[in-house]
Amino acid sequence: MYSTKSLFLASFLYSSSNVEFKGVDDSDPQNILFNFYPEDKAKDLIDEYYTESGFNCNAKKLFEAQKSLKDRIFEAKRQYNS
C-alpha cells in the first residue's frame, strides 16, 4: 500500500487506471492520507509524475479525481468538527 497526503499526487494516482484507490486514513484530520495499491505501480507512476518521463494523463479524469478527493477531505474534517 502506498500513502500520500499530497492532494495533487493523489489526484494523479486516482486518475490512473494502473493503481487502485483504497480509501483515506482520516484518523488525523489535519493530515489525511490517501491510500493506493499496489505500492510498486504507485511508485512507478510517482517517478513519472516527478520526472515527466512519459507523463500522460487525461485532464478531465485528473480534475474529476481532484474534486472527488477534496470532497473526501472536507467530509473528514466536517465529521471531526461535529
KEBAMI-170068 format. One record per residue (C-alpha): residue in three letters; x, y, z. Coordinates in steps of 0.1 Angstrom, whole numbers, padded with zeros to 4 digits, always signed. Each point is the difference from the previous one (the first is absolute). Layout:
residues N
alaXYZ...
//
This chain:
residues 82
met+0000+0000+0000tyr+0013+0035-0009ser-0012+0030+0020thr+0003+0037-0007lys-0014+0032+0015ser+0006+0020-0032leu-0033+0008-0017phe+0016+0005-0033leu+0020-0032+0000ala-0031-0019+0013ser-0021+0015-0028phe+0025-0012-0026leu+0001-0035+0015tyr-0038-0001+0003ser-0005+0010-0036ser+0023-0029-0011ser-0013-0034-0010asn+0032-0016+0012val-0007+0002+0038glu-0030-0005+0022phe-0012+0027+0024lys-0004-0017+0034gly-0015+0029+0019val+0012+0026+0025asp+0015-0001+0034asp-0017+0028+0018ser+0010-0009+0036asp+0018+0033+0000pro-0022+0026-0018gln+0030+0024-0003asn+0020-0026-0019ile-0024-0021-0021leu+0018-0028-0019phe-0012-0014-0034asn+0008-0037-0005phe+0007-0018-0032tyr+0008-0036-0010pro+0023-0016-0012glu+0029+0020+0014asp+0025-0009-0027lys-0023+0013-0028ala-0008+0031+0020lys+0038+0007+0004asp+0005-0005-0037leu-0027+0026-0007ile+0015+0024+0025asp+0034-0002-0017glu-0018+0010-0032tyr-0019+0028+0018tyr+0032+0016+0013thr+0023-0006-0030glu-0026+0005-0027ser+0014-0030-0019gly-0030-0013-0018phe-0023+0021+0022asn-0034-0004-0016cys-0034+0004+0015asn-0035+0010-0010ala-0007+0035+0012lys-0037-0006+0006lys+0007-0031+0021leu+0027+0019+0019phe-0023+0029+0010glu-0029-0025+0008ala+0024-0019+0022gln+0011+0032+0018lys-0036+0010+0006ser-0009-0034+0014leu+0030+0000+0023lys-0007+0035+0012asp-0035-0011+0009arg+0014-0028+0021ile+0023+0025+0018phe-0029+0024+0008glu-0022-0029+0011ala+0027-0013+0024lys+0005+0035+0015arg-0037+0005+0003gln-0004-0032+0019tyr+0029+0009+0022asn-0015+0033+0009ser-0034-0013+0007
//
